């Protein structure tokens, strides 16, 4: 007659698949923003600033930076 102490429970063997073997999804590469997308956002920024004369590159660079940040 067997007692509970003498009965060994079998646990399923651990899978040999480790974290390093698991496939991770690659980062999706997105295309850089188009000139049109940058221009549209730059115009929006320019209008928000009250449509001042001069320094359009300020709005262009901000739009480009913001859109590039969204892409990464």
C-alpha positions as YAML, in Angstrom:
chain: A
units: angstrom
residues:
- id: 1
  name: UNK
  ca: [0.00, 0.00, 0.00]
- id: 2
  name: UNK
  ca: [1.36, 3.42, -0.98]
- id: 3
  name: UNK
  ca: [1.10, 6.49, 1.13]
- id: 4
  name: UNK
  ca: [0.96, 10.03, -0.10]
- id: 5
  name: UNK
  ca: [4.51, 10.69, 1.11]
- id: 6
  name: UNK
  ca: [5.90, 7.95, -1.06]
- id: 7
  name: UNK
  ca: [4.08, 9.08, -4.22]
- id: 8
  name: UNK
  ca: [6.14, 11.54, -6.19]
- id: 9
  name: UNK
  ca: [4.21, 13.86, -8.43]
- id: 10
  name: UNK
  ca: [5.58, 14.31, -11.86]
- id: 11
  name: UNK
  ca: [5.67, 17.81, -13.18]
- id: 12
  name: UNK
  ca: [5.82, 18.43, -16.88]
- id: 13
  name: UNK
  ca: [9.31, 19.03, -18.18]
- id: 14
  name: UNK
  ca: [10.20, 22.64, -18.80]
- id: 15
  name: UNK
  ca: [10.27, 23.68, -22.39]
- id: 16
  name: UNK
  ca: [13.74, 24.08, -23.82]
- id: 17
  name: UNK
  ca: [12.62, 27.27, -25.51]
- id: 18
  name: UNK
  ca: [14.25, 30.14, -23.69]
- id: 19
  name: UNK
  ca: [13.68, 33.86, -23.97]
- id: 20
  name: UNK
  ca: [16.64, 34.20, -26.31]
- id: 21
  name: UNK
  ca: [15.09, 31.73, -28.73]
- id: 22
  name: UNK
  ca: [11.75, 33.51, -28.90]
- id: 23
  name: UNK
  ca: [11.28, 35.52, -32.02]
- id: 24
  name: UNK
  ca: [10.74, 39.19, -31.46]
- id: 25
  name: UNK
  ca: [8.93, 41.27, -33.99]
- id: 26
  name: UNK
  ca: [11.25, 43.59, -35.87]
- id: 27
  name: UNK
  ca: [10.75, 47.31, -35.54]
- id: 28
  name: UNK
  ca: [8.59, 48.55, -38.33]
- id: 29
  name: UNK
  ca: [10.42, 50.97, -40.52]
- id: 30
  name: UNK
  ca: [8.30, 53.82, -41.70]
- id: 31
  name: UNK
  ca: [9.06, 56.10, -44.57]
- id: 32
  name: UNK
  ca: [10.32, 59.56, -43.70]
- id: 33
  name: UNK
  ca: [7.72, 62.31, -43.97]
- id: 34
  name: UNK
  ca: [7.20, 63.73, -47.43]
- id: 35
  name: UNK
  ca: [7.99, 67.34, -48.29]
- id: 36
  name: UNK
  ca: [4.24, 67.93, -48.60]
- id: 37
  name: UNK
  ca: [3.57, 66.62, -45.08]
- id: 38
  name: UNK
  ca: [6.32, 68.82, -43.66]
- id: 39
  name: UNK
  ca: [5.06, 71.85, -45.60]
- id: 40
  name: UNK
  ca: [1.50, 71.36, -44.35]
- id: 41
  name: UNK
  ca: [2.59, 71.12, -40.72]
- id: 42
  name: UNK
  ca: [5.02, 74.03, -41.11]
- id: 43
  name: UNK
  ca: [2.22, 76.18, -42.50]
- id: 44
  name: UNK
  ca: [0.03, 75.24, -39.53]
- id: 45
  name: UNK
  ca: [2.81, 76.27, -37.13]
- id: 46
  name: UNK
  ca: [3.32, 79.51, -39.06]
- id: 47
  name: UNK
  ca: [-0.39, 80.34, -38.85]
- id: 48
  name: UNK
  ca: [-0.44, 79.54, -35.13]
- id: 49
  name: UNK
  ca: [2.40, 82.02, -34.67]
- id: 50
  name: UNK
  ca: [0.32, 84.78, -36.27]
- id: 51
  name: UNK
  ca: [1.76, 84.52, -39.80]
- id: 52
  name: UNK
  ca: [4.87, 86.63, -39.17]
- id: 53
  name: UNK
  ca: [7.23, 87.75, -41.94]
- id: 54
  name: UNK
  ca: [10.58, 86.01, -42.26]
- id: 55
  name: UNK
  ca: [12.09, 82.85, -40.70]
- id: 56
  name: UNK
  ca: [10.02, 80.17, -42.47]
- id: 57
  name: UNK
  ca: [12.83, 77.71, -41.74]
- id: 58
  name: UNK
  ca: [11.94, 77.87, -38.05]
- id: 59
  name: UNK
  ca: [8.51, 76.35, -38.74]
- id: 60
  name: UNK
  ca: [9.90, 73.94, -41.36]
- id: 61
  name: UNK
  ca: [12.54, 72.56, -39.00]
- id: 62
  name: UNK
  ca: [10.03, 72.23, -36.17]
- id: 63
  name: UNK
  ca: [7.57, 70.39, -38.43]
- id: 64
  name: UNK
  ca: [10.32, 68.12, -39.77]
- id: 65
  name: UNK
  ca: [11.56, 67.33, -36.26]
- id: 66
  name: UNK
  ca: [8.04, 66.64, -34.98]
- id: 67
  name: UNK
  ca: [7.16, 64.36, -37.88]
- id: 68
  name: UNK
  ca: [10.48, 62.49, -37.66]
- id: 69
  name: UNK
  ca: [9.82, 61.95, -33.95]
- id: 70
  name: UNK
  ca: [6.48, 60.40, -34.76]
- id: 71
  name: UNK
  ca: [8.07, 58.09, -37.32]
- id: 72
  name: UNK
  ca: [10.53, 56.54, -34.91]
...
